[in-house]
């Protein structure tokens, strides 16, 4: 499934939650992605740090169905971007503002660009990013996002790194468009952990992001 950058930003605002899968087992990572989708998570990022990440993305895209959007994360280089695109990733996440962002924009793929400072965040949007990935969000917390939004009230920001279910309401109150969540949501499922526990965590996160 494909999506335009503008529609992706709108989708972030609608779903309000993007799951981040990073696993040591390709099969477990795939099952984790599919379980997240089954539980109603429509935005799932597979980090390129995952074992056989491109194959996991390709298999997830073929299998997930519906309106689920499978993305590729930790994209730093143009080569990684092109491989992720060829695997079927419909959106891209980067940890930094660099080659991965510029390559995604050139390929007209939605990109959530990693940034921390006001200068980086502004530059990410100027480069064509669909939204800013505030990373690591735990460094400044919701108070930092609130301060960042003062001069940039319309900036679409997605905090990532240190976001748990208890803090989600604070992030939204501070102006987050959506939140990106890895281990507090996925736990050890992508390493072969209990999928029943994953389903329970998903339901908790869906409650607080509804």
N, C-alpha and C positions, 0 to 999 in steps of 0.2 A: 504494500500500500504506500502510495506517495502522498506528500503533503507540501504545500507551498510554505515558505518561511513565515508569511503573515498568518496563514491559517494555523501554523504550528504554535505561534505565540498565543493565538486565541485558544487553542487546545490546552495549552498549559494553564491558562486562566480558568478553563472549564473543569479540567481534571484535578488540578491543584496538587497532584502528587505524581512524581516520577520515581520509579524504583531503579536501583542500581545493583546489578548482579556482577559479582567478581568471584570466580571460583577456581579451585584447584582441580576439579573434575569436570570435563566437558559434558558428560552425561548428566551429572548432578546439576550443572549450571543450566542445561537445557530444560530439565524437569522443573527447575526453579522458575525459569521464565514462563513456562506453560502454566504452572500453578498460579503465578501472579496474574496472568491473563484470565485464567478461569475464575479467579476471585474478583475480577472487575478492574484490575489495574491495566489501563490502556496505554501507558507510556512506560516502556521498559528499556533501560540502557544496559547493554552488555559491555563491560569494560574490556579493552584489549589486553589487559593483564590476565584475563581469564584463559585457562588452558584451551587451546584450539578455538580461540575467540571467533575467528571469521567463520568457521564451520558451525559453531553454536548459533551465530547470527543467521546464517543461511538456513539452518534447520528450523530455527524459531520462526523465521519469516514464512517458510513453507507450511508450518504447522499451526501457528497461532490463530490465523483467520480473524474474522470479524473486523472491527475497526482498530485493533491493536497496532501500535506503531513501535517497531523494534529499532532501537538506536545503537550507535557504537560510541563508547566512551574512552577516555584517556587517549584521544587522537591528538598527536603532536605533529606528525609530518604529512606531507602531501601523499606519499606512498601509502601510509596507513589509511588516509582518507579514501583514496581510490580503491583500495582493497575492501574497505568497509562498504563503500557504495556498491561495488561489484557483488558483495555478499548479500546485498539487499537492504542494508541499513537505510532507514528513511529520515533519520536525523542524527546529528553529531554532537558530541560533548567533548570539550577540551579542558585540560587543567590550567592552561595558560593562554594568553593572547599571542598567537604566533602563526606559524605556517599552516597548522591544521585549520585554523579559523579562515584564513585567506583562501585556502584550497576549497573548503566547504562552500564558501560564498561564491567562488568562481564556478563551482559545479551546481549552484542553485539549490544546495541542500540546507535545510534549517540547521542552525548551529547555536548551541548554548555555550557561550565562550567564558572560560574561567578568568576571573578578575578579583582583585581584593581592594585596591585603592580607588578613589574617585577618578583619578587619571586613567587607570586601566579600564574601569567600567565604561567611562565615556568613550575611550578609544575603541572598545569592543563594539559598541553600537555604531560608532562612526565607520567601522570596518565592515559592517553589514550583518552583525550577529542578530539573531532573532530575540535573544534575551541574554542577560548577564548571569552567569553562574557565580554567585558570591562564595568564594572558596579560599581558605577553610572558614566556614561560617562560624565555627566555634570560637574563633580568635576574638571576635568583637561582640558576638551574640546579637540578639534583636535590637539592643540599644544602638549598635553600630549601623545596622540597616536603617533604623529610624533616622539617624544623623545623615546617612548617605542619601536618603530620599528627600531630605529637606531641600537641597539645591536641584535635585532631579526627581520631582514628584511623579513624572510619567515613565520613569525608567523601569522596564520589566526585569525584576530581579528574582532569581531562584536560589535561595540559600542551600548549600550542600556541605556536608562535613560537620557532624556533631548534632544533627537534627533528630530528636527523638519524639515520640508521641506526645509526651508531656509538654514539650516546648512549642509544638506546632501552632497552638492558638496565639502565642506571643509573636511568632514570626509573621503570621497573617496580620495581627494587629499593628505590626511595625511596617507593613506594606509589601510583604512578599507576594508575588504573583502566584507562585507554587513553591513546593519544597521538593528537593531531591534527597532520597533516603537510601542508604546502603545497609550497613550491618545492623542498625537498630530495627530494620524491617526484615531483611533477608536472613540475618543470623548466620547459622552454619549450613543452611540448606544447600547452597551452591558448592559446598565441600562434601555433601552427602548426608547432611543432617535431616532431621525429622520434618517432613512436609506438612504434617498435621499442625505442628507448632507454627510453621510459616503461615498457614491459613489463618490461625488465630491472630497472629500479629498483623496480617493484612486487614482483617476485619476491624481491629483496633485503630489502625491508621486511617481506614476509610471512614470510621466514625468521626475522627477529629478533623478530617479534611473535607467532609461533606458540606 
